[in-house]
Amino acid sequence: MFNRIVLAADPGAGGALTQFLLLFAPLFLIWYFLVILPQQRNRRKTQEMLSNLKTGDQVVTSGGILGSIAGFRGDIVQLQIASQVKVDVARSAITGLQGSEQEGSGQEKTAKGKK
C-alpha cells in the first residue's frame, strides 16, 4: 500500500518541474538577450578601445575630465588638460574617445539646420 502512494506522487513532482522550466526558460532567454549579451558587447568594445589608445588621442574620463593623452606608464595614463597642466589617471577611468573638432562642428551645424 505504501508503494502505491509513493508511485502516485512521482508524476505530480515531474509535472511541477516541467511547468517551472517552461515558465523560466523563456524568461532567462529574454534576460540573456536583452541584458547580458549587450553588456558583454559593450565591455568588449571598451576593452578594445582602451587597448588601442595612443598618444595624442582626445579622451573623456569617468570624472568628466577632457584631455589629450600625453604619455603612458603601465596602467596609468597622463592626460594634458590645459597647457602646462598634466594629470595622471588610471587607464580604466577613461570612458571614451572624444571626436575631432571638425566632426563635432559638422554635427552641430546639422543639428541647427534641423531645428
Order of alpha helices (4+ residues) and beta strands (2+ residues): alpha-alpha-beta-beta-beta-beta-beta-alpha
